[in-house]
């Protein structure tokens, strides 16, 4: 199995038997990774709420919100594919940007220049302190994978973990087909 280095723009896949319920079969996009720590968003935990229900004075927008992680769950974050159209956004990987000017975002949504297929919203984020993610990788808690914009904007969230794991090939294809619970074996 080839190792992929951990860096901004990579996907972290929870190993299949991870006990932490927040990350069970999670696919996390790493949006910031430095010697001081790491930040990412769980891509496959859809919540039963809409962004316009959570944020006051937000334009009507029939888009679900996702659970980004257990840190600061009183915050809203967003990943999108509109790049420079939204000032102050940061490119995380090819075709995927993080954040940007929030007032401009609301304007672009109300003007129909950003549509549901262009953006994903997250409540909270996943965070690791200095050295923590490196240790978790060494313990085998995570499998690193390359990011593709289709994972975020086109793949069904309930299929994401298995699809990315399977796309890695070799033994990962077997891991991807393992049942969610060993009781189902």
TIRO-2110 file (N, C-alpha, C; in Angstrom, 1 decimal):
// TIRO-2110
0.8, -1.2, 0.0, N, 1, A
0.0, 0.0, 0.0, CA, 1, A
0.9, 1.2, 0.0, C, 1, A
0.6, 2.1, -0.9, N, 2, A
1.4, 3.3, -1.0, CA, 2, A
0.9, 4.4, 0.0, C, 2, A
1.9, 5.1, 0.6, N, 3, A
1.6, 6.1, 1.5, CA, 3, A
1.4, 7.5, 0.8, C, 3, A
0.4, 8.2, 1.2, N, 4, A
0.2, 9.6, 0.7, CA, 4, A
0.5, 10.5, 1.8, C, 4, A
1.3, 11.5, 1.5, N, 5, A
1.6, 12.4, 2.6, CA, 5, A
0.4, 13.3, 3.0, C, 5, A
0.4, 13.7, 4.3, N, 6, A
-0.7, 14.5, 4.8, CA, 6, A
-0.4, 15.9, 4.4, C, 6, A
-1.4, 16.6, 3.8, N, 7, A
-1.2, 18.0, 3.5, CA, 7, A
-2.6, 18.5, 3.1, C, 7, A
-2.7, 19.9, 3.1, N, 8, A
-3.9, 20.5, 2.8, CA, 8, A
-4.4, 20.0, 1.4, C, 8, A
-5.7, 19.7, 1.4, N, 9, A
-6.3, 19.3, 0.1, CA, 9, A
-6.4, 17.8, 0.0, C, 9, A
-6.0, 17.0, 1.0, N, 10, A
-6.1, 15.6, 1.0, CA, 10, A
-7.4, 15.2, 1.7, C, 10, A
-7.8, 14.0, 1.5, N, 11, A
-9.0, 13.4, 2.2, CA, 11, A
-8.4, 12.4, 3.2, C, 11, A
-9.0, 12.5, 4.4, N, 12, A
-8.7, 11.5, 5.4, CA, 12, A
-9.9, 10.6, 5.6, C, 12, A
-9.7, 9.3, 5.4, N, 13, A
-10.7, 8.3, 5.6, CA, 13, A
-10.5, 7.6, 6.9, C, 13, A
-11.5, 7.6, 7.7, N, 14, A
-11.4, 6.9, 9.0, CA, 14, A
-11.3, 5.4, 8.7, C, 14, A
-10.4, 4.8, 9.5, N, 15, A
-10.2, 3.3, 9.4, CA, 15, A
-11.5, 2.7, 9.7, C, 15, A
-11.8, 1.5, 9.2, N, 16, A
-13.2, 1.0, 9.3, CA, 16, A
-13.7, 0.7, 10.7, C, 16, A
-12.8, 0.5, 11.6, N, 17, A
-13.2, 0.1, 13.0, CA, 17, A
-13.1, 1.3, 14.0, C, 17, A
-13.0, 2.5, 13.5, N, 18, A
-12.8, 3.6, 14.4, CA, 18, A
-14.0, 3.7, 15.4, C, 18, A
-13.6, 3.8, 16.7, N, 19, A
-14.7, 3.8, 17.7, CA, 19, A
-15.3, 5.2, 17.9, C, 19, A
-14.6, 6.3, 17.6, N, 20, A
-15.2, 7.6, 17.8, CA, 20, A
-16.4, 7.8, 16.9, C, 20, A
-17.6, 7.9, 17.5, N, 21, A
-18.8, 8.0, 16.7, CA, 21, A
-18.8, 9.2, 15.7, C, 21, A
-18.1, 10.3, 16.1, N, 22, A
-18.0, 11.5, 15.2, CA, 22, A
-17.3, 11.2, 13.9, C, 22, A
-16.4, 10.2, 13.9, N, 23, A
-15.6, 9.9, 12.7, CA, 23, A
-15.8, 8.5, 12.1, C, 23, A
-16.8, 7.8, 12.6, N, 24, A
-17.1, 6.4, 12.1, CA, 24, A
-17.4, 6.5, 10.6, C, 24, A
-16.5, 5.9, 9.8, N, 25, A
-16.6, 5.9, 8.3, CA, 25, A
-16.7, 7.3, 7.7, C, 25, A
-16.0, 8.2, 8.4, N, 26, A
-15.9, 9.6, 7.9, CA, 26, A
-14.9, 9.8, 6.8, C, 26, A
-15.3, 10.8, 5.9, N, 27, A
-14.4, 11.2, 4.9, CA, 27, A
-14.2, 12.7, 5.2, C, 27, A
-12.9, 13.1, 5.6, N, 28, A
-12.7, 14.5, 6.0, CA, 28, A
-11.7, 15.1, 5.0, C, 28, A
-12.2, 16.3, 4.5, N, 29, A
-11.3, 17.1, 3.6, CA, 29, A
-10.4, 17.9, 4.5, C, 29, A
-9.1, 17.8, 4.4, N, 30, A
-8.2, 18.6, 5.2, CA, 30, A
-8.0, 19.9, 4.5, C, 30, A
-8.4, 21.0, 5.2, N, 31, A
-8.4, 22.3, 4.6, CA, 31, A
-7.2, 23.2, 5.1, C, 31, A
-6.6, 22.8, 6.2, N, 32, A
-5.5, 23.5, 6.7, CA, 32, A
-4.6, 22.5, 7.4, C, 32, A
-3.3, 22.4, 7.1, N, 33, A
-2.4, 21.5, 7.8, CA, 33, A
-1.1, 22.2, 7.9, C, 33, A
-0.6, 22.4, 9.1, N, 34, A
0.7, 23.0, 9.4, CA, 34, A
1.3, 22.4, 10.6, C, 34, A
2.4, 22.9, 11.0, N, 35, A
3.1, 22.4, 12.2, CA, 35, A
2.3, 22.8, 13.5, C, 35, A
1.4, 23.7, 13.4, N, 36, A
0.6, 24.2, 14.5, CA, 36, A
-0.7, 23.4, 14.7, C, 36, A
-1.1, 22.6, 13.7, N, 37, A
-2.4, 21.9, 13.8, CA, 37, A
-3.0, 21.7, 12.4, C, 37, A
-4.2, 21.1, 12.5, N, 38, A
-5.0, 20.8, 11.2, CA, 38, A
-6.4, 21.1, 11.4, C, 38, A
-7.1, 21.5, 10.3, N, 39, A
-8.5, 21.7, 10.3, CA, 39, A
-9.1, 21.0, 9.0, C, 39, A
-10.2, 20.4, 9.2, N, 40, A
-10.9, 19.8, 8.1, CA, 40, A
-12.4, 19.7, 8.3, C, 40, A
-13.1, 19.2, 7.3, N, 41, A
-14.6, 19.1, 7.4, CA, 41, A
-15.0, 17.7, 7.0, C, 41, A
-15.9, 17.1, 7.8, N, 42, A
-16.4, 15.8, 7.5, CA, 42, A
-17.4, 16.0, 6.3, C, 42, A
-17.2, 15.3, 5.2, N, 43, A
-17.9, 15.5, 4.0, CA, 43, A
-19.2, 14.7, 3.9, C, 43, A
-19.3, 13.7, 4.7, N, 44, A
-20.4, 12.7, 4.5, CA, 44, A
-21.3, 12.6, 5.8, C, 44, A
-21.6, 13.7, 6.5, N, 45, A
-22.5, 13.7, 7.6, CA, 45, A
-23.6, 14.7, 7.4, C, 45, A
-24.6, 14.4, 6.6, N, 46, A
-25.7, 15.4, 6.3, CA, 46, A
-26.6, 15.5, 7.5, C, 46, A
-26.9, 16.7, 7.8, N, 47, A
-27.9, 17.0, 8.9, CA, 47, A
-29.3, 17.3, 8.3, C, 47, A
-30.3, 17.2, 9.2, N, 48, A
-31.6, 17.4, 8.7, CA, 48, A
-32.0, 18.9, 9.0, C, 48, A
-31.3, 19.8, 8.3, N, 49, A
-31.6, 21.2, 8.4, CA, 49, A
-31.0, 21.9, 7.2, C, 49, A
-31.5, 23.1, 7.0, N, 50, A
-31.0, 23.9, 5.9, CA, 50, A
-30.3, 25.1, 6.4, C, 50, A
-29.4, 25.6, 5.6, N, 51, A
-28.6, 26.8, 6.0, CA, 51, A
-29.4, 28.0, 6.3, C, 51, A
-30.5, 28.2, 5.5, N, 52, A
-31.3, 29.4, 5.7, CA, 52, A
-32.1, 29.3, 7.0, C, 52, A
-32.2, 28.1, 7.5, N, 53, A
-32.9, 27.9, 8.8, CA, 53, A
-31.9, 28.2, 10.0, C, 53, A
-30.7, 28.1, 9.7, N, 54, A
-29.7, 28.3, 10.8, CA, 54, A
-29.1, 29.7, 10.9, C, 54, A
-29.0, 30.4, 9.8, N, 55, A
-28.4, 31.7, 9.7, CA, 55, A
-29.4, 32.8, 9.5, C, 55, A
-29.5, 33.7, 10.5, N, 56, A
-30.4, 34.9, 10.4, CA, 56, A
-30.1, 35.7, 9.1, C, 56, A
-31.1, 36.3, 8.5, N, 57, A
-31.0, 37.1, 7.3, CA, 57, A
-30.3, 36.4, 6.1, C, 57, A
-30.3, 35.1, 6.1, N, 58, A
-29.7, 34.4, 5.0, CA, 58, A
-30.8, 34.3, 3.9, C, 58, A
-30.5, 34.4, 2.6, N, 59, A
-31.5, 34.3, 1.6, CA, 59, A
-32.1, 32.8, 1.6, C, 59, A
-33.3, 32.7, 1.1, N, 60, A
-33.9, 31.4, 1.0, CA, 60, A
-33.1, 30.5, 0.1, C, 60, A
-32.7, 29.4, 0.6, N, 61, A
-31.7, 28.5, -0.1, CA, 61, A
-31.9, 27.1, 0.4, C, 61, A
-32.5, 26.3, -0.5, N, 62, A
-32.8, 24.9, -0.1, CA, 62, A
-31.6, 24.0, -0.2, C, 62, A
-30.7, 24.2, 0.7, N, 63, A
-29.4, 23.4, 0.7, CA, 63, A
-29.2, 22.8, 2.1, C, 63, A
-28.9, 21.5, 2.2, N, 64, A
-28.7, 21.0, 3.5, CA, 64, A
-27.4, 21.4, 4.1, C, 64, A
-27.3, 21.2, 5.4, N, 65, A
-26.1, 21.5, 6.1, CA, 65, A
-25.5, 20.2, 6.6, C, 65, A
-24.1, 20.2, 6.6, N, 66, A
-23.4, 19.0, 7.0, CA, 66, A
-22.7, 19.2, 8.4, C, 66, A
-22.5, 18.1, 9.1, N, 67, A
-21.8, 18.2, 10.4, CA, 67, A
-20.3, 18.1, 10.0, C, 67, A
-19.6, 19.3, 10.1, N, 68, A
-18.2, 19.4, 9.8, CA, 68, A
-17.3, 18.7, 10.8, C, 68, A
-17.7, 18.6, 12.0, N, 69, A
-16.9, 18.0, 13.1, CA, 69, A
-17.3, 18.5, 14.4, C, 69, A
-16.7, 18.0, 15.4, N, 70, A
-17.2, 18.3, 16.8, CA, 70, A
-16.6, 19.6, 17.4, C, 70, A
-15.8, 20.3, 16.7, N, 71, A
-15.2, 21.5, 17.2, CA, 71, A
-16.0, 22.7, 16.8, C, 71, A
-16.3, 23.6, 17.7, N, 72, A
-17.1, 24.9, 17.5, CA, 72, A
-18.3, 24.6, 16.6, C, 72, A
-19.2, 23.9, 17.2, N, 73, A
-20.5, 23.5, 16.4, CA, 73, A
-21.4, 24.7, 16.4, C, 73, A
-21.0, 25.9, 16.9, N, 74, A
-21.8, 27.1, 16.8, CA, 74, A
-21.3, 27.9, 15.6, C, 74, A
-20.5, 27.4, 14.7, N, 75, A
-20.0, 28.1, 13.6, CA, 75, A
-20.4, 27.5, 12.3, C, 75, A
-20.5, 28.3, 11.2, N, 76, A
-20.9, 27.8, 9.8, CA, 76, A
-19.7, 28.0, 8.9, C, 76, A
-19.4, 27.0, 8.1, N, 77, A
-18.3, 27.1, 7.2, CA, 77, A
-18.8, 26.6, 5.8, C, 77, A
-18.1, 26.9, 4.8, N, 78, A
-18.6, 26.5, 3.5, CA, 78, A
-17.4, 26.2, 2.5, C, 78, A
-17.6, 25.2, 1.7, N, 79, A
-16.7, 24.8, 0.6, CA, 79, A
-17.5, 25.0, -0.7, C, 79, A
-16.8, 25.5, -1.7, N, 80, A
-17.5, 25.8, -3.0, CA, 80, A
-16.6, 25.6, -4.2, C, 80, A
-17.2, 25.7, -5.4, N, 81, A
-16.4, 25.6, -6.6, CA, 81, A
-16.5, 26.9, -7.4, C, 81, A
-16.8, 28.0, -6.8, N, 82, A
-16.9, 29.3, -7.6, CA, 82, A
-15.6, 30.1, -7.5, C, 82, A
-14.6, 29.7, -6.8, N, 83, A
-13.3, 30.3, -6.8, CA, 83, A
-13.3, 31.8, -6.6, C, 83, A
-12.7, 32.5, -7.6, N, 84, A
-12.5, 33.9, -7.4, CA, 84, A
-13.8, 34.8, -7.5, C, 84, A
-14.9, 34.2, -7.9, N, 85, A
-16.2, 34.9, -7.8, CA, 85, A
-16.5, 35.3, -6.4, C, 85, A
-15.9, 34.6, -5.4, N, 86, A
-16.2, 34.9, -4.0, CA, 86, A
-14.8, 35.3, -3.4, C, 86, A
-14.7, 36.6, -3.2, N, 87, A
-13.4, 37.2, -2.7, CA, 87, A
-13.1, 36.5, -1.3, C, 87, A
-11.8, 36.5, -1.0, N, 88, A
-11.3, 36.0, 0.2, CA, 88, A
-11.4, 34.5, 0.4, C, 88, A
-11.8, 33.8, -0.6, N, 89, A
-11.9, 32.3, -0.5, CA, 89, A
-10.5, 31.8, -0.8, C, 89, A
-10.2, 30.6, -0.3, N, 90, A
-8.9, 30.0, -0.4, CA, 90, A
-9.0, 28.6, -1.1, C, 90, A
-8.2, 28.5, -2.2, N, 91, A
-8.2, 27.2, -2.9, CA, 91, A
-7.6, 26.1, -2.0, C, 91, A
-8.3, 25.0, -1.8, N, 92, A
-7.9, 23.9, -1.0, CA, 92, A
-7.3, 22.8, -1.9, C, 92, A
-8.0, 22.5, -2.9, N, 93, A
-7.5, 21.6, -3.9, CA, 93, A
-8.1, 22.0, -5.3, C, 93, A
-7.7, 21.4, -6.3, N, 94, A
-8.2, 21.8, -7.7, CA, 94, A
-9.7, 21.7, -7.7, C, 94, A
-10.3, 22.9, -7.9, N, 95, A
-11.8, 22.9, -8.0, CA, 95, A
-12.5, 23.0, -6.7, C, 95, A
-11.8, 23.2, -5.6, N, 96, A
-12.5, 23.3, -4.3, CA, 96, A
-11.9, 24.5, -3.5, C, 96, A
-12.8, 25.4, -3.1, N, 97, A
-12.4, 26.6, -2.3, CA, 97, A
-13.1, 26.6, -1.0, C, 97, A
-12.4, 27.2, 0.0, N, 98, A
-13.0, 27.3, 1.4, CA, 98, A
-13.2, 28.7, 1.7, C, 98, A
-14.4, 29.0, 2.2, N, 99, A
-14.8, 30.3, 2.8, CA, 99, A
-14.9, 31.4, 1.7, C, 99, A
-14.8, 32.6, 2.2, N, 100, A
-14.9, 33.8, 1.3, CA, 100, A
-15.8, 34.8, 2.0, C, 100, A
-15.9, 36.0, 1.4, N, 101, A
-16.7, 37.1, 2.0, CA, 101, A
-18.2, 36.6, 2.1, C, 101, A
-18.7, 36.6, 3.4, N, 102, A
-20.0, 36.1, 3.7, CA, 102, A
-21.1, 37.0, 3.1, C, 102, A
-20.9, 38.3, 3.2, N, 103, A
-22.0, 39.2, 2.6, CA, 103, A
-22.0, 39.0, 1.1, C, 103, A
-20.9, 38.9, 0.4, N, 104, A
-20.9, 38.6, -1.0, CA, 104, A
-21.5, 37.3, -1.3, C, 104, A
-21.3, 36.3, -0.5, N, 105, A
-21.9, 35.0, -0.6, CA, 105, A
-23.4, 35.1, -0.6, C, 105, A
-24.0, 35.8, 0.3, N, 106, A
-25.4, 36.0, 0.4, CA, 106, A
-25.9, 36.7, -0.9, C, 106, A
-25.2, 37.7, -1.3, N, 107, A
-25.6, 38.4, -2.5, CA, 107, A
-25.6, 37.4, -3.7, C, 107, A
-24.6, 36.7, -3.9, N, 108, A
-24.4, 35.7, -5.0, CA, 108, A
-25.5, 34.7, -5.0, C, 108, A
-25.9, 34.2, -3.8, N, 109, A
-27.0, 33.2, -3.7, CA, 109, A
-28.3, 33.9, -4.0, C, 109, A
-28.6, 35.1, -3.5, N, 110, A
-29.9, 35.7, -3.8, CA, 110, A
-30.0, 36.1, -5.3, C, 110, A
-28.8, 36.3, -5.9, N, 111, A
-28.8, 36.6, -7.4, CA, 111, A
-28.8, 35.4, -8.3, C, 111, A
-28.8, 34.2, -7.7, N, 112, A
-28.8, 32.9, -8.4, CA, 112, A
-27.5, 32.7, -9.1, C, 112, A
-26.4, 33.3, -8.6, N, 113, A
-25.1, 33.1, -9.2, CA, 113, A
-24.3, 32.0, -8.5, C, 113, A
-24.8, 31.6, -7.3, N, 114, A
-24.3, 30.4, -6.7, CA, 114, A
-25.6, 29.6, -6.4, C, 114, A
-25.5, 28.3, -6.9, N, 115, A
-26.7, 27.4, -6.7, CA, 115, A
-26.3, 26.3, -5.9, C, 115, A
-27.2, 25.4, -5.5, N, 116, A
-27.0, 24.3, -4.6, CA, 116, A
-25.8, 23.4, -5.0, C, 116, A
-25.7, 23.2, -6.2, N, 117, A
-24.6, 22.3, -6.7, CA, 117, A
-23.2, 22.9, -6.6, C, 117, A
-23.1, 24.2, -6.3, N, 118, A
-21.8, 24.9, -6.2, CA, 118, A
-21.2, 25.0, -4.8, C, 118, A
-22.0, 24.6, -3.8, N, 119, A
-21.6, 24.9, -2.4, CA, 119, A
-22.1, 23.9, -1.4, C, 119, A
-21.3, 23.7, -0.4, N, 120, A
-21.7, 22.8, 0.8, CA, 120, A
-21.4, 23.6, 2.1, C, 120, A
-22.4, 23.6, 3.0, N, 121, A
-22.2, 24.2, 4.3, CA, 121, A
-22.0, 23.2, 5.4, C, 121, A
-21.2, 23.6, 6.4, N, 122, A
-20.9, 22.8, 7.5, CA, 122, A
-21.1, 23.5, 8.8, C, 122, A
-21.6, 22.7, 9.8, N, 123, A
-21.7, 23.2, 11.2, CA, 123, A
-20.5, 22.6, 11.9, C, 123, A
-19.6, 23.5, 12.5, N, 124, A
-18.4, 23.0, 13.1, CA, 124, A
-17.4, 22.5, 12.2, C, 124, A
-16.3, 22.1, 12.8, N, 125, A
-15.2, 21.5, 12.0, CA, 125, A
-14.4, 20.4, 12.8, C, 125, A
-13.5, 19.8, 12.1, N, 126, A
-12.7, 18.8, 12.7, CA, 126, A
-11.3, 19.4, 12.9, C, 126, A
-10.8, 19.3, 14.1, N, 127, A
-9.5, 19.9, 14.4, CA, 127, A
-8.5, 19.0, 15.1, C, 127, A
-7.3, 19.2, 14.8, N, 128, A
-6.2, 18.4, 15.5, CA, 128, A
-5.1, 19.4, 16.0, C, 128, A
-4.6, 19.2, 17.2, N, 129, A
-3.6, 20.1, 17.7, CA, 129, A
-2.2, 19.7, 17.1, C, 129, A
-1.2, 20.4, 17.4, N, 130, A
0.1, 20.2, 16.8, CA, 130, A
0.5, 18.7, 17.1, C, 130, A
0.9, 18.0, 16.0, N, 131, A
1.4, 16.7, 16.1, CA, 131, A
0.3, 15.6, 16.3, C, 131, A
-0.9, 16.0, 16.6, N, 132, A
-2.0, 15.0, 16.9, CA, 132, A
-2.3, 14.2, 15.7, C, 132, A
-2.5, 14.8, 14.5, N, 133, A
-2.9, 14.1, 13.3, CA, 133, A
-1.8, 13.2, 12.9, C, 133, A
-0.5, 13.6, 13.0, N, 134, A
0.6, 12.8, 12.7, CA, 134, A
0.6, 11.5, 13.5, C, 134, A
0.3, 11.7, 14.8, N, 135, A
0.2, 10.5, 15.7, CA, 135, A
-0.9, 9.6, 15.3, C, 135, A
-2.0, 10.2, 15.0, N, 136, A
-3.2, 9.3, 14.6, CA, 136, A
-2.9, 8.6, 13.3, C, 136, A
-2.2, 9.2, 12.4, N, 137, A
-1.8, 8.5, 11.1, CA, 137, A
-0.9, 7.4, 11.5, C, 137, A
0.1, 7.6, 12.4, N, 138, A
1.0, 6.6, 12.7, CA, 138, A
0.3, 5.4, 13.4, C, 138, A
-0.7, 5.6, 14.1, N, 139, A
-1.5, 4.6, 14.8, CA, 139, A
-2.4, 3.9, 13.8, C, 139, A
-2.6, 4.4, 12.6, N, 140, A
-3.4, 3.8, 11.6, CA, 140, A
-4.9, 4.2, 11.7, C, 140, A
-5.2, 5.3, 12.4, N, 141, A
-6.6, 5.7, 12.5, CA, 141, A
-7.2, 6.3, 11.2, C, 141, A
-6.3, 6.7, 10.3, N, 142, A
-6.7, 7.4, 9.1, CA, 142, A
-6.0, 6.8, 7.9, C, 142, A
-6.7, 6.9, 6.7, N, 143, A
-6.1, 6.5, 5.5, CA, 143, A
-6.2, 7.8, 4.6, C, 143, A
-5.0, 8.2, 4.1, N, 144, A
-5.0, 9.5, 3.3, CA, 144, A
-5.4, 9.1, 1.8, C, 144, A
-6.1, 10.0, 1.2, N, 145, A
-6.5, 9.8, -0.2, CA, 145, A
-6.4, 11.2, -1.0, C, 145, A
-6.3, 11.1, -2.3, N, 146, A
-6.4, 12.3, -3.1, CA, 146, A
-7.8, 12.8, -3.1, C, 146, A
-8.0, 14.1, -3.2, N, 147, A
-9.3, 14.8, -3.3, CA, 147, A
-9.7, 14.9, -4.8, C, 147, A
-10.9, 14.8, -5.1, N, 148, A
-11.5, 15.1, -6.4, CA, 148, A
-12.7, 15.9, -6.2, C, 148, A
-12.9, 17.0, -6.9, N, 149, A
-14.1, 17.9, -6.7, CA, 149, A
-15.5, 17.1, -6.7, C, 149, A
-15.5, 16.0, -7.5, N, 150, A
-16.7, 15.2, -7.6, CA, 150, A
-17.1, 14.6, -6.3, C, 150, A
-16.1, 14.3, -5.4, N, 151, A
-16.4, 13.8, -4.1, CA, 151, A
-17.3, 14.7, -3.3, C, 151, A
-17.0, 16.0, -3.4, N, 152, A
-17.8, 17.0, -2.7, CA, 152, A
-19.1, 17.4, -3.4, C, 152, A
-19.1, 17.6, -4.7, N, 153, A
-20.2, 18.1, -5.4, CA, 153, A
-21.1, 17.2, -6.1, C, 153, A
-20.7, 15.9, -6.3, N, 154, A
-21.5, 15.0, -7.1, CA, 154, A
-21.8, 13.6, -6.4, C, 154, A
-20.9, 13.2, -5.5, N, 155, A
-21.1, 11.9, -4.9, CA, 155, A
-22.1, 11.9, -3.7, C, 155, A
-22.9, 11.0, -3.6, N, 156, A
-23.9, 10.9, -2.5, CA, 156, A
-23.1, 10.7, -1.2, C, 156, A
-23.5, 11.5, -0.2, N, 157, A
-22.7, 11.4, 1.1, CA, 157, A
-22.6, 10.0, 1.7, C, 157, A
-23.7, 9.2, 1.6, N, 158, A
-23.7, 7.9, 2.2, CA, 158, A
-22.9, 6.9, 1.4, C, 158, A
-22.4, 7.2, 0.3, N, 159, A
-21.6, 6.4, -0.5, CA, 159, A
-20.1, 6.8, -0.6, C, 159, A
-19.9, 8.0, 0.0, N, 160, A
-18.6, 8.7, -0.2, CA, 160, A
-17.4, 7.9, 0.4, C, 160, A
-17.5, 7.5, 1.6, N, 161, A
-16.4, 6.8, 2.3, CA, 161, A
-16.0, 5.5, 1.5, C, 161, A
-17.0, 4.7, 1.1, N, 162, A
-16.7, 3.5, 0.4, CA, 162, A
-16.2, 3.8, -1.0, C, 162, A
-16.7, 4.8, -1.7, N, 163, A
-16.2, 5.1, -3.0, CA, 163, A
-14.8, 5.6, -3.0, C, 163, A
-14.4, 6.5, -2.1, N, 164, A
-13.0, 6.9, -2.1, CA, 164, A
-12.1, 5.8, -1.7, C, 164, A
-12.5, 5.0, -0.7, N, 165, A
-11.7, 3.9, -0.3, CA, 165, A
-11.5, 2.9, -1.4, C, 165, A
-12.5, 2.6, -2.2, N, 166, A
-12.4, 1.7, -3.3, CA, 166, A
-11.6, 2.3, -4.4, C, 166, A
-11.7, 3.6, -4.6, N, 167, A
-10.9, 4.2, -5.7, CA, 167, A
-9.4, 4.2, -5.4, C, 167, A
-9.0, 3.9, -4.2, N, 168, A
-7.6, 3.8, -3.9, CA, 168, A
-7.0, 2.4, -4.4, C, 168, A
-7.9, 1.5, -4.7, N, 169, A
-7.5, 0.2, -5.3, CA, 169, A
-6.9, -0.8, -4.3, C, 169, A
-6.3, -1.8, -4.8, N, 170, A
-5.7, -2.9, -4.0, CA, 170, A
-6.5, -3.3, -2.8, C, 170, A
-5.8, -3.4, -1.7, N, 171, A
-6.5, -3.9, -0.5, CA, 171, A
-7.6, -2.9, 0.0, C, 171, A
-7.5, -1.7, -0.4, N, 172, A
-8.5, -0.7, 0.0, CA, 172, A
-9.9, -1.1, -0.6, C, 172, A
-9.9, -1.7, -1.7, N, 173, A
-11.2, -2.1, -2.3, CA, 173, A
-11.9, -3.1, -1.4, C, 173, A
-11.1, -4.0, -0.8, N, 174, A
-11.7, -5.0, 0.1, CA, 174, A
-12.2, -4.3, 1.4, C, 174, A
-11.4, -3.3, 1.9, N, 175, A
-11.9, -2.6, 3.1, CA, 175, A
-13.2, -1.8, 2.7, C, 175, A
-13.3, -1.2, 1.6, N, 176, A
-14.4, -0.5, 1.2, CA, 176, A
-15.7, -1.3, 1.2, C, 176, A
-15.6, -2.6, 0.9, N, 177, A
-16.7, -3.5, 0.8, CA, 177, A
-17.1, -4.2, 2.1, C, 177, A
-16.3, -3.8, 3.2, N, 178, A
-16.6, -4.4, 4.5, CA, 178, A
-17.9, -3.9, 5.0, C, 178, A
-18.7, -4.7, 5.7, N, 179, A
-19.9, -4.2, 6.3, CA, 179, A
-19.7, -3.1, 7.4, C, 179, A
-20.6, -2.3, 7.6, N, 180, A
-20.5, -1.2, 8.6, CA, 180, A
-20.3, -1.8, 10.0, C, 180, A
-20.8, -2.9, 10.3, N, 181, A
-20.7, -3.5, 11.6, CA, 181, A
-20.3, -5.0, 11.4, C, 181, A
-19.3, -5.4, 12.3, N, 182, A
-18.8, -6.8, 12.2, CA, 182, A
-19.9, -7.8, 12.5, C, 182, A
-21.0, -7.3, 13.1, N, 183, A
-22.1, -8.2, 13.4, CA, 183, A
-22.8, -8.7, 12.1, C, 183, A
-22.6, -7.9, 11.0, N, 184, A
-23.2, -8.3, 9.8, CA, 184, A
-22.4, -9.3, 9.0, C, 184, A
-21.2, -9.7, 9.5, N, 185, A
-20.4, -10.6, 8.8, CA, 185, A
-21.0, -12.0, 8.8, C, 185, A
END
